[in-house]
């Protein structure tokens, strides 16, 4: 049996694998863009199938598609939406800057599958045509940015924000659990004044909460969709109310509140909403890096480091040192954050690729933005589950380090002056004694007042 069938496009005949739902234009893209072996993600293909589905519904409502043809297209598009044909999307991410190759990939897969549903052989175009029917009232130039916004908003609201909420909740729980534990604060990596371990973790929880606010704000820009602008933003070949109908169907299916772009020329010529979202993701990544790195340092040791907390042991840490356990979950999240920050650079450069009426770096933006959301989601989930929830405080270690801290002299300064307090600190450092011991020896204050001032609980706030 022949392994290929012959399909035609405007440039001539092309051999296509016999079992493939894709057609001639997809095959040309596969052959032209053999670059990275990176494919569009499930999240994007879900959005692509959904957009094709609602576009068909709108065209049916407008009586541009007959019921029988529309029914077959709707079924095929829903199958793409649900992930049944992901293996039939072979085009590399690094392709035409508009994403036309992937839009045509979807059109061809849906058309050939719809023809199969109607009992017509793949490659036949009389029943369902990839351009005339599946792509009706659309252009790659409005479909691909629309799918970017749909995919990114879904991933944000259904995956990343819930993961961050779980981390925030876990950090709040640790803040409450660690509230009674007094420890020494640190600035410039040097000893500072006493504080509560719970205050430190409360700060981490607040960082996550602020990150969620930033992401939600950026997510508002993703609600605007380019659909209806067709080639350059004028809406040529799309009925005036096509976009409104399609988006109404999309909102009904998704439960979201998408709306047609206020200005289609902005919606297709620029990718500013995606750039803004990436910037918010970068900010969250910076926050998470700080949290993970702090936890890594607070748990350093176990005997020669800071050792104020105990990090859960999840796997052996060394191939040569028996018994060594490393803060691997924190390190994994830090690497995720570094990748997200790198992706933001690529997305920023991609956003600069808006030439006149079209951005021509959309596949790059799509791939990096969705990867950043996906990496942060998974990284946060495993960090929360395998690290944060199992953290324990070493109360004895924390108290011991407070007493040894030279910064305890800070509490004496209002009573004896900065210079005398500094002299006590220098003597304590030189002699290896504590601030308390030197202050008692010098007799700067009565012992009763000295004990009150040097009580770490009185210095730590609420």
C-alpha positions in Angstrom: 0.0 0.0 0.0 1.2 3.5 -0.8 2.6 5.3 2.3 1.6 8.7 0.8 -1.2 10.5 -0.9 -0.9 13.5 -3.2 -2.6 16.8 -2.2 -2.5 20.1 -4.0 -2.3 23.7 -2.9 -1.7 26.9 -4.8 1.9 26.0 -5.4 1.3 22.5 -6.8 1.3 18.9 -5.7 2.7 17.6 -2.4 3.2 14.1 -1.0 1.5 13.8 2.4 1.7 10.8 4.7 -1.4 8.7 4.0 -2.4 8.5 7.6 -2.1 12.2 8.3 -5.0 14.5 8.7 -2.8 17.5 7.7 -2.5 18.5 4.1 -0.2 20.1 1.5 0.5 23.5 3.3 1.3 21.7 6.6 3.6 19.3 4.8 5.5 22.2 3.1 5.9 23.8 6.6 7.2 20.5 8.1 9.8 20.3 5.3 10.7 24.0 5.5 11.0 24.4 9.2 13.0 21.4 10.4 14.6 23.5 13.1 14.0 22.7 16.7 11.6 19.8 17.0 9.6 22.0 19.4 5.9 21.8 18.9 3.0 24.0 20.1 1.8 23.0 23.5 -1.5 21.3 24.4 -2.7 24.5 25.9 -2.3 26.3 22.6 -3.8 23.5 20.5 -6.8 23.5 22.9 -7.3 27.2 22.3 -6.9 26.7 18.5 -9.5 24.0 18.4 -11.9 26.0 20.5 -11.5 29.1 18.4 -12.1 27.1 15.2 -15.2 25.6 16.8 -16.7 28.9 17.8 -15.9 30.5 14.4 -17.8 27.7 12.8 -20.7 28.3 15.1 -20.7 32.0 14.2 -20.6 31.2 10.5 -23.4 28.7 10.9 -25.5 31.3 12.8 -24.9 33.8 9.9 -26.0 31.1 7.5 -22.7 31.1 5.7 -22.2 27.4 6.4 -25.0 24.8 5.9 -26.0 22.6 8.8 -24.5 19.3 7.5 -21.0 20.8 6.7 -21.0 22.9 9.9 -21.9 19.8 12.0 -18.9 17.9 10.6 -16.5 20.9 11.1 -17.8 21.4 14.7 -17.1 17.7 15.6 -13.7 17.8 14.1 -12.8 21.1 15.8 -14.0 19.8 19.1 -11.7 16.8 18.7 -8.8 19.1 18.2 -10.0 21.1 21.2 -10.1 18.0 23.3 -6.6 16.8 22.2 -7.6 13.8 20.1 -5.4 14.9 17.1 -2.3 16.5 18.8 -0.1 14.1 16.8 -1.3 15.7 13.6 0.3 19.1 14.5 3.9 18.5 13.4 4.9 22.0 12.5 7.9 23.5 14.3 7.5 26.4 16.6 10.1 28.3 14.6 8.1 29.0 11.5 6.4 31.8 9.7 6.2 34.7 12.1 2.4 35.1 11.8 1.8 31.4 12.7 0.1 30.9 9.4 1.6 27.4 9.1 -0.1 26.3 12.3 -3.4 28.0 11.4 -3.4 26.1 8.1 -2.3 22.9 10.0 -5.5 23.3 12.0 -7.6 24.1 9.0 -6.4 21.1 7.1 -6.7 18.7 10.0 -10.2 19.8 10.7 -11.2 19.8 7.1 -9.8 16.3 6.4 -11.3 15.0 9.6 -14.7 16.6 8.7 -14.5 15.1 5.3 -13.9 11.7 6.9 -16.9 12.2 9.1 -18.9 13.0 5.9 -17.6 9.9 4.2 -15.2 11.7 1.9 -11.6 10.8 1.4 -8.8 12.9 2.9 -7.5 15.5 0.4 -10.9 15.9 -1.3 -12.0 19.6 -1.0 -15.5 19.6 -2.4 -17.3 18.8 0.9 -15.1 20.7 3.4 -12.4 23.0 2.2 -9.6 24.1 4.7 -9.6 27.7 3.5 -13.1 28.3 2.2 -15.0 26.6 5.1 -12.8 26.0 8.2 -11.0 29.3 7.8 -14.1 31.2 6.8 -14.3 34.8 8.1 -10.8 34.4 9.6 -7.2 35.0 8.9 -4.1 33.6 10.5 -3.4 37.2 11.5 -6.4 37.4 13.8 -6.7 33.7 14.7 -3.2 33.2 16.1 -3.1 36.2 18.5 -6.6 35.3 19.6 -5.5 31.8 20.4 -2.5 33.2 22.3 -4.7 35.3 24.5 -7.2 32.4 25.1 -4.5 29.9 25.9 -2.6 32.2 28.2 -5.7 33.3 30.1 -6.8 29.7 30.6 -3.4 28.7 31.8 -3.2 31.7 34.1 -6.6 31.3 35.8 -6.9 27.6 35.9 -3.3 26.5 36.6 -0.9 29.2 37.7 -3.0 31.2 40.0 -4.3 28.2 41.9 -0.8 26.9 42.3 0.3 30.3 43.7 -2.7 30.4 46.0 -1.7 27.0 47.5 1.9 28.3 48.0 0.6 31.4 49.7 -1.6 29.4 52.0 1.3 27.1 52.9 3.5 30.0 53.7 0.8 31.6 55.8 0.5 28.4 57.7 4.2 28.3 58.3 4.1 32.0 59.4 1.6 31.1 62.0 3.4 27.9 63.1 6.7 29.8 63.4 5.4 32.9 65.1 6.7 31.9 68.6 10.2 31.2 67.2 12.6 34.1 67.8 15.6 34.4 65.5 18.2 36.9 64.4 17.4 39.0 61.4 20.0 39.6 58.7 20.8 42.5 56.4 23.8 42.6 54.0 24.2 38.9 55.0 25.3 40.2 58.4 23.6 39.9 61.8 20.8 42.3 62.4 18.3 42.7 65.2 15.9 39.9 66.5 12.7 39.1 64.8 10.2 36.2 64.6 10.7 33.4 62.1 7.0 33.7 61.4 7.5 37.3 60.4 10.0 36.2 57.8 7.6 33.6 56.3 4.7 36.2 56.5 6.8 38.3 54.2 7.2 35.5 51.8 3.4 34.9 51.8 2.9 38.6 51.1 5.3 38.5 48.1 3.2 35.7 46.6 0.0 37.6 47.2 1.3 40.7 45.5 2.5 38.5 42.6 -1.0 37.2 42.2 -2.4 40.7 42.0 0.1 41.7 39.3 -0.8 38.6 37.3 -4.6 39.2 37.6 -4.1 42.8 36.4 -2.0 41.7 33.5 -4.6 39.0 32.7 -7.2 41.7 32.0 -5.3 42.6 28.8 -5.7 39.1 27.5 -9.4 39.4 27.5 -9.3 41.5 24.3 -9.3 39.3 21.2 -8.1 40.1 17.7 -10.7 37.9 16.1 -12.6 39.7 13.4 -9.7 41.8 12.1 -8.8 39.2 9.5 -5.7 40.2 7.4 -4.7 43.7 8.6 -7.4 44.8 11.0 -10.0 46.0 8.6 -12.1 42.9 8.9 -12.2 42.2 5.1 -14.1 39.0 4.3 -15.6 38.7 7.7 -19.3 39.8 8.3 -19.6 42.7 10.7 -21.0 40.7 13.5 -18.9 37.6 13.0 -16.5 38.3 15.9 -19.2 39.2 18.4 -21.1 36.0 17.6 -17.9 33.9 17.8 -16.8 35.4 21.1 -20.2 35.0 22.6 -20.0 31.3 21.8 -16.4 31.3 23.2 -17.5 32.8 26.5 -20.4 30.4 26.8 -18.0 27.5 26.3 -15.2 28.8 28.5 -17.0 30.8 31.2 -14.6 33.7 30.6 -15.4 37.3 29.6 -13.5 37.7 26.4 -14.4 40.7 24.2 -13.6 41.9 20.7 -10.6 44.3 20.6 -11.3 48.0 20.8 -8.9 48.5 18.0 -8.0 45.7 15.6 -4.9 47.4 14.3 -3.4 47.4 17.8 -4.6 43.9 18.4 -2.7 42.6 15.3 0.2 44.9 15.0 1.3 44.7 18.6 1.7 42.0 21.2 1.8 44.4 24.2 -0.6 42.3 26.4 1.6 39.3 26.1 4.7 41.4 26.8 3.0 42.8 29.9 1.9 39.3 31.1 5.5 38.1 30.6 6.7 41.0 32.7 4.4 40.0 35.5 5.6 36.4 35.3 9.2 37.7 35.5 8.3 39.6 38.6 6.7 36.6 40.2 9.8 34.5 39.2 12.1 37.1 40.9 10.0 36.8 44.1 9.9 33.0 44.0 13.7 32.9 43.5 14.2 35.0 46.6 11.9 32.8 48.6 13.4 29.6 47.5 17.0 30.9 47.9 16.2 32.2 51.4 14.8 28.9 52.5 17.8 27.2 51.0 20.1 29.4 53.1 18.0 29.2 56.3 18.3 25.4 56.1 22.0 25.3 55.2 24.2 23.0 57.3 23.0 20.9 58.9 25.9 21.6 61.4 28.1 24.3 59.8 25.5 26.5 58.2 22.6 28.7 59.4 20.4 25.8 60.2 17.4 27.7 61.6 15.0 25.5 59.7 15.0 21.9 58.6 14.2 21.3 55.0 12.4 18.0 54.1 14.8 15.3 52.8 13.4 14.1 49.5 16.5 12.3 47.9 20.2 11.6 48.6 22.2 14.7 47.8 25.6 13.4 46.7 27.1 10.6 44.7 30.3 10.6 46.8 29.3 11.9 50.3 27.2 9.4 52.2 24.2 10.9 54.1 24.3 14.3 52.4 20.9 15.8 51.7 20.6 18.9 49.5 17.8 21.5 49.2 16.9 20.2 45.7 13.3 21.5 45.6 14.5 25.0 46.2 17.2 24.7 43.6 14.7 23.3 41.0 12.4 26.3 41.5 15.3 28.7 41.2 16.2 27.2 37.9 12.6 27.5 36.8 12.7 31.2 37.7 15.9 31.7 35.8 14.3 30.2 32.7 11.2 32.4 33.0 13.4 35.5 33.3 15.2 34.4 30.1 11.9 33.7 28.4 10.8 37.2 29.2 13.8 38.6 27.3 12.8 36.5 24.2 9.2 37.7 24.6 10.3 41.3 24.8 12.3 41.0 21.7 9.4 39.2 20.1 7.1 42.1 21.0 9.4 44.4 19.1 8.7 42.4 16.0 5.5 44.3 15.2 6.0 45.6 11.7 3.2 47.9 10.5 0.0 45.8 10.7 1.3 42.5 12.0 3.7 41.1 14.6 5.9 38.5 12.9 7.3 36.8 16.0 4.1 35.4 17.4 5.2 31.7 17.5 8.2 32.7 19.6 6.0 34.7 22.0 3.4 32.0 22.3 5.9 29.2 23.0 7.8 31.2 25.6 4.8 32.7 27.3 3.0 29.4 27.7 6.2 27.7 28.8 6.8 30.3 31.5 3.3 29.8 32.9 3.6 26.1 32.7 7.1 26.0 34.4 6.0 28.3 37.2 2.8 26.3 37.8 4.7 23.0 38.0 7.7 24.4 39.8 5.5 26.1 42.5 3.3 23.0 42.9 6.3 20.6 43.7 8.1 23.3 45.8 4.9 23.7 47.9 4.3 20.0 48.3 7.8 18.7 48.7 9.5 21.6 50.5 7.3 24.3 52.2 4.7 22.0 53.8 7.4 20.0 55.5 9.6 22.8 56.8 10.3 22.7 60.5 12.0 25.3 62.8 15.0 24.6 65.0 14.0 26.8 68.0 17.1 26.0 70.0 19.4 27.0 67.1 17.5 30.2 66.5 17.7 31.3 70.2 21.4 30.4 70.4 22.2 32.6 67.5 20.3 35.5 68.9 22.4 35.5 72.0 25.7 35.4 70.1 24.7 38.3 67.8 26.6 41.5 68.1 23.5 43.3 66.8 22.0 42.9 70.2 23.9 46.1 71.1 21.3 48.0 69.0 18.8 47.8 71.9 21.3 49.6 74.2 21.9 52.6 71.9 18.8 54.7 72.9 19.9 54.4 76.6 23.7 54.7 76.5 24.3 56.2 73.0 25.5 54.8 69.7 29.2 55.2 70.5 29.2 53.3 73.8 27.0 50.6 72.3 29.4 50.3 69.4 32.4 50.0 71.8 30.6 47.1 73.6 29.9 45.4 70.3 33.6 45.7 69.3 34.8 44.3 72.6 32.3 41.4 72.4 33.6 40.6 69.0 37.3 40.8 70.0 36.8 38.8 73.1 34.4 36.2 71.8 31.8 37.1 74.4 28.2 38.1 74.1 26.8 41.7 74.3 25.1 40.7 77.5 28.4 39.6 79.1 30.4 42.6 78.1 27.6 45.1 79.1 27.3 43.5 82.5 31.1 43.6 83.0 31.2 47.3 82.0 28.2 48.1 84.2 26.7 50.5 81.8 23.2 49.9 83.2 21.6 48.1 86.2 21.3 44.4 85.5 17.5 44.5 85.8 17.3 47.2 83.0 19.9 45.4 81.0 18.0 42.2 81.0 14.8 44.0 79.9 16.5 45.7 77.0 18.3 42.6 75.9 15.1 40.5 75.9 14.8 39.4 72.3 11.0 39.1 72.6 10.7 42.8 73.4 12.7 43.6 70.3 10.9 41.4 67.8 7.6 43.2 67.5 4.2 41.5 67.3 
